[in-house]
Structure formats: structure tokens, C-alpha cells
Amino acid sequence: MSAPVLAAADEVVELMLEVPQGQVISYDLAALCSALDITDPTRIAVETDGTRRAIVTIYPSNPLEQMPPPSPQDMLMDRHGRIVMGRYHNGRPARRRLFDPRTGSAQRALVFGTTGAGKSRVVQYTLACEKRNRIVSWYGDLKGGQSAPEAEDHVDWYATSQEEVILMLRAAVAVAEARQRRYKALGRNAFILNDPDPLISVRVDEANRLLEKGSPYRDEGTRLVKELGRTGRSVGVGAELDAQASHLEELGGSDTLRAMLKEGEVTLLRWSSSMMRQLVADGLLPATSQLMPIPKTLRPRTLRSQFDPDPDDDEDDGPGTHGMGYLLSGPHPTALMRHWRIGSIAPTPGLDPEILTLYGPGEPARLETASQEAAGEAYAARHDPAAMAALCQTLWLDTQQAAVIPIEGGAASGRSTPRRPRLEDRLLAVLAAAENPMTAEDILDAVNADGGRPVRIGSIRNCLGGLADAGEVLRTERGRYAPAR
């Protein structure tokens, strides 16, 4: 392996490394630091091309230790639909795409990070950028609203429970389907930004709580995200999952969902070693890729003899590394970067004034009038706590009713078994009795007239989607449904 020094200026040294043809380059960070006589590994940045070459840059101190806040210009989409998220270690801008004007495609995105890695601040910044770019933001914060409380008045829809997020995802899929029908009537096969509709971004924060095993809404949530990924991309409805998950299995466990996310914008903040292995195994990183680990702090490790004086009790842990990460879907996936400093450095007793300033004045962009009927009563109730609570209660009861019912012998037998949800039975009975295919609205009226428990259009649409995926009903191009024969 050769290591000629190609540049040395301002105490920054860059080494170009190459292994012989037929070998694949890899490195051990500790061994590399030892060979270069560097005691602080945070001064080194390593990038590889995944095959034979690497660039090793040695800095006098960590170049990402201090980050400024973003400028208003950083937050505006460029002609390629990108915003500036922060800087790479070499000072160059690190960009992420919100929209692809070349193809008219809304983006699918995934942000991974362990606790304290800075995920919530990244989400806040992205939401603020969406507001400034007049993107309609639907945001579900499954930490009960604690992850990004400043966002509440600056997004079109702010959800804080699993039930609200399911209602939001149902509405997003319905909007995407309504846009499909409208665009087909216009003879259009792609989305054009703001002509006539705005871009929509549907984001679920702490998504692992919704999609992990044991969640009551895992199956439906996974199906809705998959459907949104299939339908929304070409009609201007994007989707993002932000998670502390250690494996994609915690995000629905679906091959389709994984494939969808592999093609999206993927940001990896500080991670565990098991996460790194699983990202490679799941194909989000090439098998030959290698990323430098991100420590929890930038304070170098020092050895202390028992004969040394005791350290000062006021000695801190050194600067943190929150916001450092890798833009895996960008042009430099193995280049360490750091997001802008977002918000106040010290915790604030209430809403962070710096973050509120980041969102800027004015109302957020709203869903177009033409799609509000499709979004349904949940969208209409999004700012009405009492109405939303009633919808969530109905959803919860429907979920419990559909889960497990007693079999013969009842409680005395101590036995129970899952069966098809009653709503599915009612819906299939309506379709079987119909002479012609029916719209979702027609089915709703018929189901509500059968003497059973009243249901809402969102439940009907979701049930139809599940039955269509299972091959039990057929969906025609005109949005009508019939039983599979």
C-alpha cells in the first residue's frame, strides 16, 4: 500500500491510499492512528470508494467540532430540489434532496440514529425547510409530541399518538389516490411542483414504535407506508420514517418496505456496531463499505496513573457529536458530515426560541382544496382535539374488535383464536350481494345499513386495501371494488 502526501496546507494533511489490483481496501482505525502516531482518532477522516482507494485526511483538531446555524439560503431548495443540511469534514456543503424536478418524484427518506444522536434536531430543521419551501408537512411524533414540540403550529398536520398517525397515513394514501385520478384526467403521468398541487411530506418520527413487533398497528402501518411509497412518489406525496431502530425488522419487517427505503434518502447518525452490520446485510450499504465510527463525545481518551493528581470534579465530557453522520444516499456516502447547529445549546424551560425563529413567520402550506374531501374527516378534525379523540377512540375499538374473539366454550374454556375482522365479513357480504362493482362510498352506505356497528370511510378504505392485497377483492381502474371470483 502506498501513501504519498498529496497536500499539506494549514496543518491539514491528505493521504491517498491504494491497495493492489484484486484486493479490496479496508482499515482498522486504531491501527491507522497508531501507524500515524495520532492519539486523538477524531482528528482523522477516512473515505473509501468501496474497492481499492481511500482518502485519509488528518486535521489539527476535529473539523466538525463547532457548527454554525444554517443561513436562510441553506434552507431553500436549489434547482435540483436539494437543501444544505450541514458540512462534510472538508468544509463542503452536505445536501439532501427534498424533491427531484427531473423526474417529478417526491422523495422517500429514512433517518436512523441512537438516543442522543441528534435525530430530533435534524427533523426540526427539515420541517422548517419544508415550511420555507411551501411544502405541506404532515408530522407524526410518536414520542407524544416531545421530539419536536415547536413544530405544532408550523405544519399542516401534527399527530402525537399511534391512532392519529394511522389516520394521517390513511388520509395520505387517499390523497395520493385522488391525485392519481385527477392527473389521469389531465393526461399527466408525473407530478409538477405547485402546478396545480403542492408537494406533500408525510413524516413519522419514532416510527419503530408504530412498526415494531407487538405494536397494535404494525400490519396496517406497514401496509400504508408501502402503499404510500408505491402511489405517492409520482403524485407529489413523499414519506419519511425517523427511527431509533437497530434493524429494519423493527420498521415493519417487510421486503417491499425495505426495497422502497433503499431507493430513498437515507441518513445515518451515530449508530451501534450491530446496526452497521445489519445495514450492510439489508443492502442499504454495499458490502465493501466501511464507515468511521462516531464516538459519543470528542474528548480524547487519556490514561491516568494512580499516582497522577485526581481530575478536576468540574471536568466535563467534552463536546458531543450529536448531528454527526453520513448521507448514505448522497454522492459521498462514506464522508463524515455534521448537520447545522439547530436550536439553543442549553436546554430551555419551554419552546426553544431559536427553533421557532428557524420556522419563520406565517402559516404553513396547506393541503389543496381539491384533495381535502379525499383526506376525509380525520384531516378536517386535525385541529379539533375533541373530534380527533373520538376518531381515535373508534379506531382503537375497531382494532380491539378485530384482534381476537372467543371460540366455542367461551371464557370457561380459556381458549381464543384469531379470525377475520367483523368489518371484513360485513364488507364482503355487501360486495357479494351487489350486482355491479361498488365505490368505497357506496360500500360505506351499505355496510352502515346492515344493522351492525357504524363505521367510517377511512375504515372502509383501509379494509378494502387489505382485502385487495390479499386477493379477496378486485379493484378496478375506476376505483370500484368487486369480490374476487
ZADOSE-576603 format. One record per residue (C-alpha): residue in three letters; x, y, z; residue number from 1. Coordinates in steps of 0.001 Angstrom, whole numbers. Each point is the difference from the previous one (the first is absolute). Layout:
% ZADOSE-576603
   rest        px        py        pz    nr
    ALA         X         Y         Z   NUM
...
This chain:
% ZADOSE-576603
   rest        px        py        pz    nr
    MET         0         0         0     1
    SER      1345      3394      -948     2
    ALA      -653      3182      1942     3
    PRO      1419      3057     -1745     4
    VAL      -797      3391      1499     5
    LEU     -1866      1936     -2672     6
    ALA      -913      3126      1928     7
    ALA      1143      1723      3160     8
    ALA     -1248      3476       778     9
    ASP     -1179      1703      3188    10
    GLU      1045     -3107      1922    11
    VAL     -2443     -2177     -1927    12
    VAL      1572     -3080     -1588    13
    GLU     -1717     -2140     -2609    14
    LEU      1157     -3525      -833    15
    MET     -1082     -1988     -3032    16
    LEU        72     -3748       687    17
    GLU      -316     -2823     -2507    18
    VAL       255     -3773       266    19
    PRO      1206     -2264     -2831    20
    GLN     -2407     -1014     -2713    21
    GLY     -2132     -2942      1064    22
    GLN      -144      1073      3664    23
    VAL     -2709      1997      1792    24
    ILE      1049      2806      2276    25
    SER      -926      -124      3683    26
    TYR      1430      1526      3115    27
    ASP       192      -272      3751    28
    LEU      -320      3479      1509    29
    ALA      2052      -791      3102    30
    ALA      2790     -1517     -2071    31
    LEU       -69      2960     -2385    32
    CYS       303      2485      2865    33
    SER      2853     -2024      1483    34
    ALA      1844       -58     -3339    35
    LEU      -396      3772      -375    36
    ASP       834       672      3679    37
    ILE     -3336      1728       588    38
    THR     -1490      -285      3465    39
    ASP     -3307      1682      -816    40
    PRO     -1929     -2023     -2626    41
    THR     -2572      2780      -441    42
    ARG      2671      1977     -1900    43
    ILE      -104     -2552     -2850    44
    ALA     -2588      -304     -2761    45
    VAL        41     -3037     -2284    46
    GLU     -1957      -400     -3232    47
    THR       103     -3113     -2158    48
    ASP     -1357      -725     -3466    49
    GLY      -954     -3511      1076    50
    THR      2620     -1616     -2207    51
    ARG      3725       903      -113    52
    ARG       366      3632      1088    53
    ALA      -376      2180      3061    54
    ILE       678      3579      1017    55
    VAL      1280       578      3522    56
    THR       -97      3602      1223    57
    ILE      1788      1009      3188    58
    TYR     -1130      3206      1713    59
    PRO      1571      1950      2880    60
    SER     -3306      -502      1844    61
    ASN     -3376     -1406      -913    62
    PRO     -1279      2193     -2856    63
    LEU     -3636      -578       972    64
    GLU       331       888      3680    65
    GLN     -1725      3352      -453    66
    MET     -2911       479     -2379    67
    PRO     -1828      3237      -774    68
    PRO     -3772       271      -415    69
    PRO     -1354      -140     -3557    70
    SER      -504      3077     -2130    71
    PRO     -3357       732     -1653    72
    GLN      1592      -864     -3348    73
    ASP      1046     -3444      1277    74
    MET     -3669      -733       693    75
    LEU     -1282       744     -3509    76
    MET       -97     -2744     -2630    77
    ASP      2461       453     -2833    78
    ARG      -838      -767     -3629    79
    HIS       588     -3680       729    80
    GLY     -2516       -36      2877    81
    ARG      2698      -190      2696    82
    ILE       567      1828      3273    83
    VAL      3298       335      1863    84
    MET      -121     -2131      3153    85
    GLY      3480       848      1315    86
    ARG      3624      -516      -954    87
    TYR      2272     -2876      -814    88
    HIS      3255      -250      1937    89
    ASN      1800      1821     -2839    90
    GLY     -2316      2992       265    91
    ARG     -2045      -728     -3103    92
    PRO     -3797       237       210    93
    ALA     -1919     -3185       820    94
    ARG     -3277         0     -1921    95
    ARG     -3164     -2041       190    96
    ARG     -2706      -163     -2639    97
    LEU     -3593       900       888    98
    PHE     -1303      -266     -3573    99
    ASP      1335     -1164     -3354   100
    PRO     -1048      2505     -2689   101
    ARG      1495     -2174     -2753   102
    THR     -2482     -2815       566   103
    GLY     -2697      1810      1982   104
    SER       491     -2496      2834   105
    ALA      -775       585      3639   106
    GLN      2669     -1465      2234   107
    ARG       -17     -2911      2407   108
    ALA      2344       389      2937   109
    LEU      1323     -1779      3060   110
    VAL      1922      1522      2929   111
    PHE      1695     -2413      2421   112
    GLY      1694       961      3247   113
    THR       552     -1234      3550   114
    THR     -1260      1942      3005   115
    GLY      1707      3383       230   116
    ALA      1330      -120     -3573   117
    GLY     -1894      3180      -968   118
    LYS     -2856     -1522     -1977   119
    SER     -2660      2348      1374   120
    ARG      2007      3094      -959   121
    VAL       481     -1384     -3514   122
    VAL     -3772      -502      -205   123
    GLN      -650      3550      1249   124
    TYR      2325      1452     -2614   125
    THR     -1569     -2016     -2813   126
    LEU     -3503      1033      1076   127
    ALA      1081      3654        99   128
    CYS      1454      -340     -3502   129
    GLU     -3239     -1534     -1215   130
    LYS     -1967      2935      1368   131
    ARG      2300      2529     -1650   132
    ASN      -287     -1866     -3309   133
    ARG     -3820      -118       263   134
    ILE      -100     -3773       333   135
    VAL     -3037     -1412      1811   136
    SER      1361     -1764      3104   137
    TRP     -1922     -2749      1778   138
    TYR      1954      -951      3100   139
    GLY      -607     -2849      2439   140
    ASP      2052       201      3211   141
    LEU      -365     -3333      1780   142
    LYS      1868      1277      3028   143
    GLY     -3262      1655       987   144
    GLY      1017      3295     -1586   145
    GLN      3231       349      1994   146
    SER      2413      -486     -2899   147
    ALA      -928      3185     -1834   148
    PRO     -2547      2021      1994   149
    GLU       938      3188     -1876   150
    ALA     -1381     -1530     -3203   151
    GLU     -3637       -66      1134   152
    ASP     -1029      3367     -1444   153
    HIS      2306      -245     -3024   154
    VAL     -1255     -3148     -1722   155
    ASP     -3329      -764     -1652   156
    TRP      -659     -3098      2132   157
    TYR      1586      -748      3379   158
    ALA      -731     -3470      1425   159
    THR      1255     -1319      3339   160
    SER     -1455     -3509       411   161
    GLN        22     -3235     -1955   162
    GLU     -3709       345      -722   163
    GLU       434      3517     -1385   164
    VAL      2941     -1142     -2129   165
    ILE     -2041     -2869     -1474   166
    LEU     -2774      2467      -855   167
    MET      2595      2299     -1543   168
    LEU      1501     -2805     -2105   169
    ARG     -3461     -1097     -1155   170
    ALA      -739      3562     -1066   171
    ALA      3343       271     -1828   172
    VAL      -684     -3152     -2002   173
    ALA     -3493      1266      -832   174
    VAL      1432      3345     -1156   175
    ALA      2581     -1780     -2181   176
    GLU     -2743     -2101     -1589   177
    ALA     -2164      3104      -570   178
    ARG      2910      1755     -1666   179
    GLN       557     -3035     -2200   180
    ARG     -3555       245     -1264   181
    ARG       236      3745      -579   182
    TYR      3338      -241     -1794   183
    LYS     -1269     -2815     -2195   184
    ALA     -2880      2248     -1062   185
    LEU      2569      2677      -878   186
    GLY      2048     -2491     -2038   187
    ARG      2944       510      2347   188
    ASN      2369     -2804      1010   189
    ALA      2228      1957      2404   190
    PHE      -205      2604      2759   191
    ILE       836      3624      -753   192
    LEU       853      2067      3062   193
    ASN     -2815      2440       882   194
    ASP     -1761      -583     -3317   195
    PRO     -2629      -230      1304   196
    ASP       798     -1812      3261   197
    PRO      2663       475      2669   198
    LEU      2521     -2639       983   199
    ILE     -1081     -1988      3089   200
    SER      2396     -1525      2525   201
    VAL     -1368     -2634      2414   202
    ARG      2423      -650      2846   203
    VAL      -227     -2479      2898   204
    ASP      2486       671      2803   205
    GLU       862     -2854      2391   206
    ALA     -1469     -2213     -2735   207
    ASN      1297     -3153      1695   208
    ARG     -2709       455      2666   209
    LEU     -2661      -371     -2697   210
    LEU      1651     -2700     -2120   211
    GLU      1866     -2219      2454   212
    LYS     -1212     -3459       984   213
    GLY     -2769       193      2576   214
    SER     -1368      3342     -1155   215
    PRO     -3791      -226      -428   216
    TYR       231      1866     -3309   217
    ARG      3107     -1635     -1432   218
    ASP     -1673     -1794     -2892   219
    GLU     -2164      2911     -1032   220
    GLY      2791      2543       455   221
    THR      2368     -2069     -2135   222
    ARG     -2618      -435     -2694   223
    LEU      -805      3719       -86   224
    VAL      3658      1040      -203   225
    LYS       558     -2505     -2812   226
    GLU     -3069      1245     -1851   227
    LEU      1084      3601       461   228
    GLY      3399      -870     -1395   229
    ARG     -1524     -1654     -3057   230
    THR     -2700      2575      -675   231
    GLY      1318      3258      1369   232
    ARG      3341       319     -1760   233
    SER     -1450       984     -3401   234
    VAL     -2747      2253      1379   235
    GLY      2050      2172      2351   236
    VAL      -570     -1798      3320   237
    GLY      3277      -943      1699   238
    ALA       565     -2107      3121   239
    GLU      2672         7      2705   240
    LEU       621     -2308      2948   241
    ASP      2207      1190      2867   242
    ALA       989     -2701      2437   243
    GLN      2303     -1239      2732   244
    ALA      -410     -3495     -1406   245
    SER      3025     -2303        83   246
    HIS     -1298     -2025     -2960   247
    LEU     -2430       433     -2887   248
    GLU     -1995     -2864      1529   249
    GLU     -1155      2608      2527   250
    LEU     -1463      2047     -2858   251
    GLY     -2635     -2446     -1137   252
    GLY      2158     -2946     -1016   253
    SER     -1150       292     -3595   254
    ASP      2206      -680     -3011   255
    THR     -2078      2456     -2006   256
    LEU       461      2686      2625   257
    ARG      3731      -639       134   258
    ALA       314       204     -3775   259
    MET     -1933      3277        -8   260
    LEU      2251      1545      2608   261
    LYS      3197     -1183     -1694   262
    GLU      -886      2256     -2927   263
    GLY      -651      3031      2208   264
    GLU      2007      2587      1886   265
    VAL      1707     -1820      2885   266
    THR      1744      1824      2855   267
    LEU      1975     -1938      2607   268
    LEU       890      1806      3224   269
    ARG      1969     -1581      2839   270
    TRP      -660     -3731       -94   271
    SER       797     -3261      1745   272
    SER      2340     -2584     -1470   273
    SER     -2921     -2410      -462   274
    MET     -1870      2651     -1978   275
    MET      2970       376     -2330   276
    ARG       106     -3718      -725   277
    GLN     -3746      -111      -594   278
    LEU         0      2985     -2363   279
    VAL      2556     -1822     -2112   280
    ALA     -1933     -3270       224   281
    ASP     -3243      1740     -1004   282
    GLY      1626      1639     -2987   283
    LEU      -176      3625      1165   284
    LEU      3792        31      -260   285
    PRO      2204     -1920     -2443   286
    ALA      1717     -2972      1616   287
    THR      3421      1588      -490   288
    SER      -937      3323      1610   289
    GLN      1654      1045      3228   290
    LEU      -952      2981      2145   291
    MET      2054      1557      2761   292
    PRO     -1751      -429      3348   293
    ILE     -1430      3119      1632   294
    PRO       883       257      3705   295
    LYS     -2446      1423      2530   296
    THR      2346      2893       773   297
    LEU      3056      1570     -1616   298
    ARG      2052      -126      3184   299
    PRO      3112     -2118      -621   300
    ARG       517     -2987      2249   301
    THR      2898       479      2420   302
    LEU      1763     -2406      2334   303
    ARG       423      1106      3620   304
    SER      2478     -1521      2358   305
    GLN     -1057      -668      3539   306
    PHE      2775      2397       959   307
    ASP     -1421      2860     -2096   308
    PRO     -2043      2673      1761   309
    ASP     -3747      -601        72   310
    PRO     -1776      1615     -2961   311
    ASP     -1936      3170       609   312
    ASP     -3550      -829      1092   313
    ASP     -1251      2719     -2359   314
    GLU      1658     -1617     -3003   315
    ASP     -2668      -614     -2658   316
    ASP      -345     -2780     -2523   317
    GLY      1080      2134     -2928   318
    PRO     -2022      1116     -3017   319
    GLY     -2767     -2369     -1078   320
    THR      -377     -1447     -3485   321
    HIS     -3752       437      -473   322
    GLY      -758       782     -3606   323
    MET      3038     -1812     -1380   324
    GLY      -806     -2667     -2533   325
    TYR        47     -1259     -3561   326
    LEU     -2278       801     -2923   327
    LEU       -39     -3537     -1368   328
    SER     -2021       894     -3085   329
    GLY      2136      3029      -849   330
    PRO      3004       179     -2317   331
    HIS      2434      -518      2930   332
    PRO     -1551     -2750      2144   333
    THR      3183      -756      1991   334
    ALA       906      3661       653   335
    LEU      -669      1106      3573   336
    MET     -2255      3044       218   337
    ARG     -1777      1974      2671   338
    HIS     -3346      1719       -76   339
    TRP      -346      3677       774   340
    ARG      -354      1050      3613   341
    ILE     -3738       134       529   342
    GLY     -1529      1687      3035   343
    SER      1443      1193      3273   344
    ILE      3082     -1737      1358   345
    ALA     -1396      -234      3547   346
    PRO     -3455     -1453       719   347
    THR     -2790      2578       178   348
    PRO     -2915       -37      2498   349
    GLY     -2550       210     -2810   350
    LEU       -94       154     -3782   351
    ASP      3442       772     -1413   352
    PRO         8      3575     -1380   353
    GLU      2814      -763     -2450   354
    ILE     -1958     -2875     -1521   355
    LEU     -3152      2110      -218   356
    THR      2020      2642     -1847   357
    LEU      1219     -2683     -2384   358
    TYR     -3577      -737     -1086   359
    GLY      -536      3638      -828   360
    PRO     -3259      1974         2   361
    GLY     -3245      -765     -1741   362
    GLU     -2297     -2990      -371   363
    PRO      1284     -3341     -1307   364
    ALA     -1050     -1261     -3439   365
    ARG     -3344     -1816        30   366
    LEU     -1429     -2921     -1942   367
    GLU     -1657      1093     -3227   368
    THR     -3774       392       102   369
    ALA      -446     -2564     -2775   370
    SER      1375     -2783      2259   371
    GLN     -1557       941      3330   372
    GLU     -3110     -2120      -557   373
    ALA      2207     -3010      -711   374
    ALA      2006       695      3171   375
    GLY     -3268      -495      1863   376
    GLU     -1288       871      3410   377
    ALA      3322      -659      1740   378
    TYR      1601      2831     -1963   379
    ALA     -2954      2258       803   380
    ALA       341      -897      3701   381
    ARG      3777       391       249   382
    HIS      -269      3304      1906   383
    ASP     -3039     -1061      2048   384
    PRO      1206     -2020      3035   385
    ALA     -3471     -1282       930   386
    ALA      -875     -1148     -3520   387
    MET      3421     -1592      -460   388
    ALA      -282     -1797      3347   389
    ALA     -3329     -1482     -1121   390
    LEU      1497     -1237     -3272   391
    CYS      2963     -1514      1841   392
    GLN     -2324     -1718      2463   393
    THR     -1988     -1532     -2863   394
    LEU      3209     -1194     -1649   395
    TRP      1197     -1556      3251   396
    LEU     -3291     -1801       592   397
    ASP       -56     -1269     -3589   398
    THR      3546     -1317       443   399
    GLN      -877     -1784      3227   400
    GLN     -3143     -1463     -1540   401
    ALA      1949     -1287     -2972   402
    ALA      2811     -1596      2000   403
    VAL     -1273     -3106      1839   404
    ILE     -3459     -1342       837   405
    PRO      -925     -3077      2132   406
    ILE      -674     -3349     -1672   407
    GLU     -2480     -2631      1121   408
    GLY       217      -431      3736   409
    GLY       538      3687       659   410
    ALA      1871      1257      3023   411
    ALA      -601     -3275      1833   412
    SER      2145     -1877     -2482   413
    GLY      2820      2524       305   414
    ARG       502      -234     -3740   415
    SER      -115      2657     -2723   416
    THR      1006       191     -3618   417
    PRO       513      2771     -2538   418
    ARG     -2588       319     -2737   419
    ARG      -787      2362     -2849   420
    PRO     -1034      3425      1348   421
    ARG     -3755       437        19   422
    LEU       257      3036     -2250   423
    GLU      1573     -2164     -2698   424
    ASP     -2894     -2483       249   425
    ARG     -2531      2808      -289   426
    LEU      1824      1575     -2915   427
    LEU       309     -3258     -1925   428
    ALA     -3681      -727       607   429
    VAL      -913      3385     -1501   430
    LEU      2171      -614     -3073   431
    ALA     -1351     -3527      -456   432
    ALA     -3573      1312       -25   433
    ALA       755      2791     -2486   434
    GLU      -700      -468     -3682   435
    ASN      2733      2417     -1113   436
    PRO      3363      1216      1391   437
    MET      -406      2650      2704   438
    THR      1909      3108      1049   439
    ALA      1355       288      3539   440
    GLU     -2755      2532       761   441
    ASP     -2712     -2398     -1239   442
    ILE      1488     -2766      2133   443
    LEU        31      2305      3047   444
    ASP     -3711       721      -385   445
    ALA      -847     -3682      -423   446
    VAL      2116     -1136      2953   447
    ASN     -1494      2659      2256   448
    ALA     -3486     -1154     -1071   449
    ASP       536     -3639      1025   450
    GLY      -902       582      3634   451
    GLY      3532      -416      1332   452
    ARG      2248      2501      1667   453
    PRO       375      3247     -2014   454
    VAL      3377       404     -1709   455
    ARG      1769      2840     -1777   456
    ILE      1338       369     -3520   457
    GLY      3625      -283      1188   458
    SER      -694     -3435      1484   459
    ILE     -1710     -1079     -3229   460
    ARG      2912      1152     -2169   461
    ASN      2551     -1671      2240   462
    CYS     -1956     -3251        76   463
    LEU      -381        49     -3783   464
    GLY      3737       546      -399   465
    GLY       776     -2994      2184   466
    LEU     -2485     -2215     -1817   467
    ALA      1361      1117     -3371   468
    ASP      3566      -826      1088   469
    ALA     -1231     -3423      1164   470
    GLY     -1721      -615     -3341   471
    GLU     -3482      -226      1560   472
    VAL     -1383      3018     -1855   473
    LEU       780      1461     -3421   474
    ARG       599      3719      -493   475
    THR      -857      1444     -3406   476
    GLU      1680      2970     -1654   477
    ARG     -3009      2151       782   478
    GLY       471      -502      3738   479
    ARG     -2816     -2543       347   480
    TYR       136     -3313      1815   481
    ALA     -1424     -3464      -585   482
    PRO       504     -3369      1705   483
    ALA      2660     -2255     -1483   484
    ARG     -1659     -2902     -1783   485
